[in-house]
Protein backbone atom coordinates (compact mmCIF):
# COMPACT_ATOMS: atom_id res chain seq x y z
CA UNK A 1 0.00 0.00 0.00
CA UNK A 2 1.05 3.61 -0.53
CA UNK A 3 -0.12 6.64 1.39
CA UNK A 4 -0.29 9.84 -0.64
CA UNK A 5 0.09 12.92 1.53
CA UNK A 6 -1.67 16.19 0.67
CA UNK A 7 0.47 18.92 -0.90
CA UNK A 8 0.10 21.02 2.24
CA UNK A 9 0.81 18.22 4.73
CA UNK A 10 3.16 19.22 7.55
CA UNK A 11 6.16 17.34 8.88
CA UNK A 12 4.10 16.60 11.99
CA UNK A 13 1.37 15.04 9.81
CA UNK A 14 3.97 12.89 8.04
CA UNK A 15 5.64 11.86 11.28
CA UNK A 16 2.30 10.78 12.75
CA UNK A 17 1.52 8.61 9.72
CA UNK A 18 4.96 7.00 9.76
CA UNK A 19 4.72 6.39 13.50
CA UNK A 20 1.35 4.65 13.19
CA UNK A 21 2.61 2.42 10.37
CA UNK A 22 5.82 1.45 12.15
CA UNK A 23 4.00 0.93 15.46
CA UNK A 24 2.00 -1.78 13.67
CA UNK A 25 5.24 -3.62 12.92
CA UNK A 26 5.43 -2.49 9.30
CA UNK A 27 8.20 -0.74 7.37
CA UNK A 28 7.97 2.58 5.56
CA UNK A 29 9.64 3.96 2.47
CA UNK A 30 9.46 7.71 1.85
CA UNK A 31 9.44 9.25 -1.62
CA UNK A 32 9.46 13.05 -1.52
CA UNK A 33 8.57 14.88 -4.71
CA UNK A 34 8.45 18.60 -5.33
CA UNK A 35 4.85 18.86 -4.15
CA UNK A 36 3.72 15.48 -2.83
CA UNK A 37 5.24 12.95 -0.43
CA UNK A 38 4.38 9.28 -0.78
CA UNK A 39 4.78 6.78 2.06
CA UNK A 40 5.27 3.20 0.98
CA UNK A 41 4.00 0.59 3.43
CA UNK A 42 5.84 -2.75 3.45
CA UNK A 43 5.12 -5.85 5.51
CA UNK A 44 2.41 -8.34 6.46
CA UNK A 45 -0.54 -8.01 4.05
CA UNK A 46 -3.08 -8.82 6.77
CA UNK A 47 -1.82 -6.04 9.00
CA UNK A 48 -1.75 -3.61 6.07
CA UNK A 49 -5.34 -4.52 5.18
CA UNK A 50 -6.52 -3.52 8.66
CA UNK A 51 -4.50 -0.31 8.83
CA UNK A 52 -6.73 2.77 8.93
CA UNK A 53 -4.87 5.82 7.64
CA UNK A 54 -7.34 7.54 5.31
CA UNK A 55 -8.76 9.87 7.99
CA UNK A 56 -5.43 10.97 9.46
CA UNK A 57 -4.44 14.63 9.15
CA UNK A 58 -2.48 15.39 6.00
CA UNK A 59 -3.44 12.17 4.18
CA UNK A 60 -4.91 12.60 0.71
CA UNK A 61 -5.54 8.94 -0.14
CA UNK A 62 -4.29 5.38 0.25
CA UNK A 63 -3.70 3.09 -2.72
CA UNK A 64 -3.41 -0.70 -2.66
CA UNK A 65 -0.58 -2.12 -4.75
CA UNK A 66 -1.14 -5.57 -6.22
CA UNK A 67 2.36 -6.20 -7.63
CA UNK A 68 4.74 -8.20 -5.46
CA UNK A 69 7.55 -5.74 -6.17
CA UNK A 70 7.08 -2.59 -4.10
CA UNK A 71 10.30 -0.59 -3.79
CA UNK A 72 10.97 -1.05 -7.52
CA UNK A 73 7.49 0.19 -8.44
CA UNK A 74 6.84 3.66 -9.81
CA UNK A 75 3.76 3.73 -7.57
CA UNK A 76 6.12 3.86 -4.59
CA UNK A 77 8.44 6.39 -6.21
CA UNK A 78 6.75 8.39 -9.02
CA UNK A 79 9.82 10.41 -10.00
CA UNK A 80 12.73 8.91 -11.94
CA UNK A 81 15.64 7.74 -9.82
CA UNK A 82 19.08 9.02 -10.77
CA UNK A 83 21.96 6.82 -9.67
CA UNK A 84 25.42 8.20 -9.00
CA UNK A 85 28.11 5.70 -9.97
CA UNK A 86 31.57 7.05 -9.30
CA UNK A 87 30.41 10.58 -10.01
CA UNK A 88 28.56 9.68 -13.23
CA UNK A 89 24.79 10.07 -13.03
CA UNK A 90 22.63 7.42 -14.72
CA UNK A 91 18.93 8.03 -15.26
CA UNK A 92 19.03 11.78 -15.82
CA UNK A 93 19.11 13.82 -19.00
CA UNK A 94 22.47 12.45 -20.13
CA UNK A 95 22.61 9.09 -21.90
CA UNK A 96 25.56 7.18 -20.46
CA UNK A 97 27.64 4.82 -22.60
CA UNK A 98 29.63 1.93 -21.18
CA UNK A 99 32.06 0.33 -23.60
CA UNK A 100 35.04 -1.99 -23.80
CA UNK A 101 35.99 -5.58 -24.55
CA UNK A 102 33.99 -8.60 -23.48
CA UNK A 103 36.97 -9.94 -21.56
CA UNK A 104 40.16 -8.50 -20.11
CA UNK A 105 42.88 -10.17 -22.18
CA UNK A 106 45.99 -8.07 -21.53
CA UNK A 107 47.10 -4.68 -20.27
CA UNK A 108 47.86 -3.57 -23.83
CA UNK A 109 44.47 -4.68 -25.17
CA UNK A 110 42.65 -2.94 -22.34
CA UNK A 111 44.61 0.29 -22.74
CA UNK A 112 43.96 0.41 -26.46
CA UNK A 113 40.23 -0.18 -25.93
CA UNK A 114 39.99 2.35 -23.09
CA UNK A 115 41.75 5.05 -25.06
CA UNK A 116 39.39 4.51 -28.00
CA UNK A 117 36.12 4.52 -26.04
CA UNK A 118 37.16 7.48 -23.90
CA UNK A 119 37.97 9.53 -27.00
CA UNK A 120 34.47 8.85 -28.33
CA UNK A 121 32.64 9.90 -25.16
CA UNK A 122 32.12 6.69 -23.16
CA UNK A 123 32.03 7.19 -19.38
CA UNK A 124 32.54 3.58 -18.29
CA UNK A 125 35.07 0.92 -19.20
CA UNK A 126 33.34 -2.46 -19.37
CA UNK A 127 35.22 -5.72 -19.33
CA UNK A 128 34.96 -9.19 -17.86
CA UNK A 129 37.51 -10.36 -15.31
CA UNK A 130 35.46 -13.43 -14.36
CA UNK A 131 33.81 -15.00 -17.40
CA UNK A 132 30.91 -17.45 -16.90
CA UNK A 133 31.12 -19.31 -20.21
CA UNK A 134 28.79 -21.94 -21.63
CA UNK A 135 31.70 -24.34 -22.20
CA UNK A 136 34.20 -25.08 -19.40
CA UNK A 137 36.94 -25.12 -22.05
CA UNK A 138 36.40 -21.49 -23.12
CA UNK A 139 38.44 -18.61 -21.73
CA UNK A 140 37.29 -17.98 -18.15
CA UNK A 141 38.99 -14.65 -17.51
CA UNK A 142 41.91 -13.52 -15.32
CA UNK A 143 39.95 -13.23 -12.09
CA UNK A 144 41.28 -10.82 -9.48
CA UNK A 145 44.21 -9.81 -11.67
CA UNK A 146 41.73 -8.84 -14.36
CA UNK A 147 39.84 -6.65 -11.88
CA UNK A 148 43.07 -4.90 -10.93
CA UNK A 149 43.87 -4.25 -14.59
CA UNK A 150 40.41 -2.80 -15.16
CA UNK A 151 40.80 -0.37 -12.26
CA UNK A 152 44.33 0.59 -13.26
CA UNK A 153 43.44 1.33 -16.89
CA UNK A 154 40.13 3.01 -16.06
CA UNK A 155 41.88 5.39 -13.67
CA UNK A 156 44.52 6.10 -16.29
CA UNK A 157 41.86 7.30 -18.75
CA UNK A 158 39.44 8.81 -16.19
CA UNK A 159 36.79 6.15 -16.77
CA UNK A 160 34.55 4.26 -14.34
CA UNK A 161 34.45 0.45 -14.16
CA UNK A 162 31.50 -1.87 -14.73
CA UNK A 163 32.20 -5.60 -14.53
CA UNK A 164 30.34 -8.84 -13.85
CA UNK A 165 30.33 -10.55 -10.48
CA UNK A 166 29.64 -14.30 -10.49
CA UNK A 167 29.96 -15.27 -6.81
CA UNK A 168 28.43 -13.59 -3.76
CA UNK A 169 31.58 -14.31 -1.76
CA UNK A 170 33.52 -11.98 -4.07
CA UNK A 171 31.42 -8.88 -3.38
CA UNK A 172 33.88 -7.30 -0.95
CA UNK A 173 36.84 -7.14 -3.30
CA UNK A 174 34.63 -6.33 -6.30
CA UNK A 175 33.48 -3.24 -4.40
CA UNK A 176 37.13 -2.27 -4.06
CA UNK A 177 37.76 -2.23 -7.82
CA UNK A 178 34.43 -1.64 -9.58
CA UNK A 179 32.06 1.34 -9.67
CA UNK A 180 29.12 -0.81 -10.83
CA UNK A 181 28.68 -4.51 -10.09
CA UNK A 182 27.02 -6.30 -12.99
CA UNK A 183 24.75 -9.29 -12.42
CA UNK A 184 24.75 -11.37 -15.59
CA UNK A 185 21.71 -12.96 -17.21
CA UNK A 186 22.52 -16.39 -15.76
CA UNK A 187 22.53 -14.97 -12.22
CA UNK A 188 19.43 -12.79 -12.42
CA UNK A 189 17.60 -15.20 -10.11
CA UNK A 190 20.58 -16.17 -7.97
CA UNK A 191 18.66 -15.00 -4.93
CA UNK A 192 21.47 -15.49 -2.44
CA UNK A 193 23.68 -13.20 -4.51
CA UNK A 194 20.88 -10.65 -4.90
CA UNK A 195 20.32 -10.60 -1.15
CA UNK A 196 24.05 -10.12 -0.55
CA UNK A 197 24.18 -7.27 -3.07
CA UNK A 198 21.33 -5.69 -1.16
CA UNK A 199 23.75 -5.16 1.72
CA UNK A 200 26.53 -3.53 -0.30
CA UNK A 201 26.81 0.17 -1.10
CA UNK A 202 27.63 -0.06 -4.81
CA UNK A 203 25.28 0.36 -7.78
CA UNK A 204 24.16 -2.91 -9.37
CA UNK A 205 23.56 -3.41 -13.09
CA UNK A 206 20.92 -6.15 -13.25
CA UNK A 207 20.76 -7.91 -16.61
CA UNK A 208 17.54 -9.58 -17.68
CA UNK A 209 17.58 -13.38 -17.51
CA UNK A 210 17.71 -15.51 -20.63
CA UNK A 211 13.98 -16.27 -20.52
CA UNK A 212 12.82 -13.95 -17.76
CA UNK A 213 9.52 -12.11 -17.86
CA UNK A 214 9.52 -8.43 -17.01
CA UNK A 215 7.76 -9.20 -13.73
CA UNK A 216 10.45 -11.73 -12.76
CA UNK A 217 13.12 -9.19 -13.64
CA UNK A 218 11.54 -6.46 -11.50
CA UNK A 219 11.13 -8.87 -8.61
CA UNK A 220 14.83 -9.75 -8.86
CA UNK A 221 15.57 -6.05 -8.41
CA UNK A 222 13.22 -6.04 -5.42
CA UNK A 223 15.50 -8.59 -3.71
CA UNK A 224 18.38 -6.12 -3.93
CA UNK A 225 16.36 -3.08 -2.88
CA UNK A 226 14.64 -4.85 0.00
CA UNK A 227 18.10 -5.49 1.47
CA UNK A 228 18.75 -1.76 1.62
CA UNK A 229 20.64 -1.10 -1.62
CA UNK A 230 18.42 1.12 -3.78
CA UNK A 231 21.07 1.68 -6.47
CA UNK A 232 19.78 -0.69 -9.15
CA UNK A 233 20.05 -0.22 -12.92
CA UNK A 234 18.19 -2.54 -15.28
CA UNK A 235 19.88 -3.88 -18.41
CA UNK A 236 17.93 -5.33 -21.33
CA UNK A 237 20.25 -7.74 -23.17
CA UNK A 238 17.85 -9.82 -25.20
CA UNK A 239 15.89 -12.95 -24.37
CA UNK A 240 15.97 -16.46 -25.79
CA UNK A 241 13.30 -17.17 -28.42
CA UNK A 242 12.91 -19.55 -31.35
CA UNK A 243 14.91 -17.15 -33.59
CA UNK A 244 18.40 -18.41 -34.46
CA UNK A 245 19.69 -15.67 -36.78
CA UNK A 246 20.54 -13.47 -33.80
CA UNK A 247 22.17 -14.58 -30.57
CA UNK A 248 19.13 -13.35 -28.64
CA UNK A 249 15.97 -11.39 -29.40
CA UNK A 250 16.51 -7.84 -28.21
CA UNK A 251 13.26 -6.78 -26.55
CA UNK A 252 13.22 -2.99 -26.84
CA UNK A 253 9.60 -2.92 -25.71
CA UNK A 254 11.05 -3.80 -22.30
CA UNK A 255 12.53 -0.30 -22.13
CA UNK A 256 9.09 1.28 -22.40
CA UNK A 257 7.63 -1.29 -19.99
CA UNK A 258 10.27 -0.69 -17.32
CA UNK A 259 9.87 3.07 -17.67
CA UNK A 260 6.14 2.67 -17.04
CA UNK A 261 6.39 0.20 -14.17
CA UNK A 262 9.53 1.38 -12.37
CA UNK A 263 11.39 4.54 -11.44
CA UNK A 264 14.80 2.89 -11.89
CA UNK A 265 17.03 3.61 -14.91
CA UNK A 266 17.51 1.12 -17.73
CA UNK A 267 20.35 0.59 -20.19
CA UNK A 268 20.45 -1.64 -23.26
CA UNK A 269 23.10 -4.12 -24.41
CA UNK A 270 22.80 -4.41 -28.21
CA UNK A 271 25.96 -6.52 -28.40
CA UNK A 272 24.59 -9.53 -26.51
CA UNK A 273 21.12 -8.65 -27.74
CA UNK A 274 22.07 -9.45 -31.33
CA UNK A 275 25.42 -11.26 -31.31
CA UNK A 276 26.25 -9.61 -34.64
CA UNK A 277 28.42 -6.51 -34.83
CA UNK A 278 26.62 -5.20 -37.91
CA UNK A 279 23.37 -5.08 -35.93
CA UNK A 280 24.79 -3.32 -32.87
CA UNK A 281 24.61 0.21 -34.30
CA UNK A 282 20.97 0.11 -35.52
CA UNK A 283 19.81 -1.50 -32.27
CA UNK A 284 21.75 1.04 -30.21
CA UNK A 285 20.08 3.86 -32.11
CA UNK A 286 16.67 2.25 -31.60
CA UNK A 287 17.34 1.82 -27.87
CA UNK A 288 17.96 5.55 -27.45
CA UNK A 289 14.79 6.31 -29.40
CA UNK A 290 12.88 3.91 -27.12
CA UNK A 291 13.97 5.89 -24.05
CA UNK A 292 16.98 3.97 -22.70
CA UNK A 293 19.16 5.81 -20.18
CA UNK A 294 22.35 4.27 -21.50
CA UNK A 295 24.09 1.62 -23.56
CA UNK A 296 26.65 -1.05 -22.79
CA UNK A 297 28.60 -1.98 -25.91
CA UNK A 298 31.44 -4.37 -26.64
CA UNK A 299 34.41 -2.68 -28.30
CA UNK A 300 37.64 -4.53 -29.06
CA UNK A 301 40.72 -3.09 -30.80
CA UNK A 302 41.08 -6.34 -32.79
CA UNK A 303 37.77 -8.29 -32.77
CA UNK A 304 39.21 -11.00 -35.02
CA UNK A 305 41.64 -11.89 -32.24
CA UNK A 306 39.21 -11.61 -29.32
CA UNK A 307 39.16 -14.49 -26.84
CA UNK A 308 35.44 -13.92 -26.26
CA UNK A 309 32.55 -12.54 -28.36
CA UNK A 310 34.58 -11.15 -31.25
CA UNK A 311 31.61 -11.56 -33.60
CA UNK A 312 29.58 -8.97 -31.71
CA UNK A 313 32.38 -6.50 -30.90
CA UNK A 314 32.77 -3.18 -32.65
CA UNK A 315 36.13 -1.89 -33.79
CA UNK A 316 37.14 1.53 -32.41
CA UNK A 317 36.36 3.03 -35.81
CA UNK A 318 32.85 1.54 -35.89
CA UNK A 319 32.26 2.71 -32.32
CA UNK A 320 33.30 6.25 -33.24
CA UNK A 321 30.79 6.28 -36.09
CA UNK A 322 28.05 4.97 -33.82
CA UNK A 323 28.68 7.61 -31.17
CA UNK A 324 28.45 10.41 -33.72
CA UNK A 325 25.11 9.02 -34.92
CA UNK A 326 23.74 8.68 -31.41
CA UNK A 327 24.32 12.34 -30.70
CA UNK A 328 21.65 13.35 -33.22
CA UNK A 329 19.09 10.87 -31.89
CA UNK A 330 19.73 12.01 -28.32
CA UNK A 331 19.03 15.62 -29.31
CA UNK A 332 15.74 14.62 -30.93
CA UNK A 333 14.79 12.92 -27.65
CA UNK A 334 15.68 16.07 -25.72
CA UNK A 335 18.73 14.46 -24.15
CA UNK A 336 22.51 14.59 -24.37
CA UNK A 337 25.20 11.94 -24.81
N, C-alpha and C positions, 0 to 999 in steps of 0.2 A: 504494500500500500504506500501511496505518497500523500503527503499533506501539503496542500498549496496554501501558503500564507497570503494574506491580503497585502496589496502594495504599501499600505500605511501601517502594517504591523510593527510593533515596537520590539526591542530586544527582550523586554520583559515577557511579552506575549510568546515570542519564540522560545525563550528559556522555559516557560511553563509547559509548553507543548512537548519539548524535548524531555523535560523531567518526568512528565506523565508516561511517556513512551518507555523510557529507560527504567522507570520504577516498576513497570509491568514485566521486566526481564527481557525487553527487546533492545535491538541496536538501532541507532539512527545514522543517517548519512545526509549531511547538509549540502545543498547546491544553491549558492547565492548568485542570482542574476542581477542585472542592473536595477530592476524594479521589483522582482518577485523572488522570494526564497522558497525552496521546496525541501521538505523533510522526508527522506526516504525511511521507511520502517521495515526492518529486517528481523526475522525470527519465526517463532512458532505461529503457523497459520491460524490455529484455533484462538490463540490469545489476540492476534491481530483482528480477527473477525469480531471479537467482543469489545474492542477498544473504541470508546466513544470520544471523538475529538472534534466533531463537526461544530459543536456549539461553543467551543472554547474561544476566548477573545483572540482576535487576529487571524483566525482560520477562515479561509475562503471556501475551500472544499477538500474532500478526501477522495482519492481515486484508487480503486482496486487494480492491481497489476496481475495479469494472468500468466505472463511469461515466467519461467523459472529463473532466468537471469534477471537480476535487479540492478546491481551497481553498473553493469554494462549498458543498461537500457537508457535511451534518450528520455524516457518518462521520468527517470530519477534525476537526470542531468540534462536539461533541454539545450543548453549552450554547448557548442563544440569544445572539446578538450584539446588543449595545446600542450604537447609534451616536450620538455627541455631535455635533450640528450647531448651532454657535453657542450652546452652552449648553443646548440642548433635546435631551433623550434620546429616541431613537426605537427601539422594540423592547422596551421595558420594560413596566411595569404600566400606564403612562399611554398612552392613545390620543391621538395627535397629529393635529390638524386643520390643513391648509394651505388657505387660501382667498383668493380675490380674482378679479379679472377675467381673461378669457382674454388680453387684450392691454392694454398700457399705452397709453392714449389721450390723457390729459392729467394735469397735476398735480392738478387739482380732482377729476377722476374717481377717481384713485388714492387721494387723501386720504379721499374719502367712503367708498370701499370698505374701506380699511384701518381707519378708525374703526369701521365696522359690524362687521367680522369680529373685530377685537380685543375689542370689547364683548361678543361672544358666546363668547369663549374660544379662538379660533384662535391658534396660535403662530407660523404662517408666513404671510407675504403672498406669494401666487403671482401671476404676471403675465408675459406674454410681451413681451420687448423686440425679439427677432428672431422673426418669425412665418413658418415654412415652410408656405405655403398651397398648396392643390391648383392653384388658378388664379394665374398670374403677375399678374393684374389686381386681385386682392384685396389688402387692406391687409397690408403686410409688416412693420409694426412700426417703432419709432423707433430701433432699433439701440442704439448706445452711450448716447445721450441717454436712452433708455428705461431702461437699466440704472441710470443715475445717479438717475433719478427713483424707481425702486424702492428703492434703498438709502436715499435721502433720506427718503422717506415711511415706510419700515419703521422706521428709526431714530427717527423722530418719534413712532411709536406703540409702540415697544419690540417690534417683530416681527422675525422672521428672514426671509430672502429665498430663495425657490426659483424658478428661471427656466430656460428651455430654452436650451441651447447647440446651435448648428447647424454650427459649423465648428471643427475642432481647432486652427486657428491663433488662435482667440479665447480659448483657455483661460486665458491669463495675466490678461487684464483681467476675465474673468468671475470668476475667483478673488478679485479685488479687491472686487467688488460683491455677490457672491452667497454665501449660506451653504451652499446645495445646488445643484449643477449637474444639471439635468435633461436626460436623453437621451430624445428623443422617439421615438415608435413607428417613424417612418421611418428613424431612425438606429440602431436597436437592433443591426444588424449592419454598421454602419460601423466596420470593424475598426481602421482607422487612428485614428479618434477614440477608440475604446475603449482602444487601447494608449496613446495620449497621456494619457487620463484616468487611466490606471494609474500615471502618474508625478506626478500632482498630489496635493495634500494636502487636498482638499475632498471631502466626501461626494457621492456620485453617486446620483441617482434614475433608475433604469433602467426605462423603460416597455417593456412587452411589444410586440413587433412586430405589425403588422396581421394576419399569418397565421402567427405564430411558434408552434412547439410549446413546451411547457414545457422540454424538453431544450435546444432552441436558445436559449431565454431564459437558462437557467442557464449555458450555455456562453459567452454574451455577457458575463455577469457575471464569468466566469472570466478573460476577457481583461483586465478591469480589475484584478482581484485579483492575477493573475499578474505584473502590472507593479509591484506593491508597494502599491497603494491598496486597503485592505481595507474601506473605508467605502462599501459598496454597499447601496442600498435598492431592492427590487423595487417596481414599480407595475403592477398589473393595470388595464388601461384598455379592455378589450374587444377581441375579435378579429372579423375579417371572416368572415361566414357568408352563407348564402343569404337570411337574414332581412332584410327592407327596412323594417319598421316602426320599428326602432331604428337609430341610427347605426352601432352595433356590437353584438355579443352579449357582454354582460358575463359573463365566466367566473369566477364566485365559487368554483368547485371548485379553481381555480388557487391560491387562498389556502391551502386545506388541503393541496394538493400541495406547494407551496413550503415550508410549515411542516414537512412530513414529510421532504422531501429536503434542505433547506438550513437553516442556522442564521441566515441574514440576515433582517432585518425586511421586511415587505411592507405597502404601502399600496394603497388602491383608489381609482380615479377614476370615480365614477358619472356624472360629467357627460359625458365622452367615451364612457363605456361605454354610454350610452343615447341621448344627443343630444336628450333631451326633459326639460325642467325638472321636469315633473310626476312623472317616474320617478326623479329623483335621490334624493329623501328615502327612499323604500322600499328602493332599492338600497344606500344608505348604511347604513341600519339593518341590512340583511341582511349587509353586509360586516363590520360589527362582530361580529355573531353568528357569522360564519364564522371569526373569529379575526384579522382584519386589525389591524395595529399603528397604522394611521392612515388618513386620508382626504385627498384633494386635490379641492377643490370649487370650481367657478366661481361667483363672486358678483359681480354688477354692480349699481351703484345704479340704473341705468336700462336694463334688458336690451333694451327696445324700440329703444334708440338705439345699442346696441353695434356696434362695427365688426367684431366677430368672435364667433361662437358665442352670439349672444343667445338663441337658442331653447333652449339647455341651461343658461343661467345663472339662478341663484336671485336673487331680490331680497333685500335685507337682512332684510326681515320674514320671508320664507320660510326664510332661513338661521337666523334666531333660533329659529324653531319647530323646525327640524330639530335644532339643538344641544340644545334642552331634551329632545327625545325620545331622543337618543342617550345622554344621561346615564343614563337608566333601564336601557337595554340594556347599557351598560358595567358597571353595578353587578351585573347578573345574571351577566355573564361574569367577575366578580371583578376588574374593572379600573376605572380612572378616566378621565375625559375633561376 
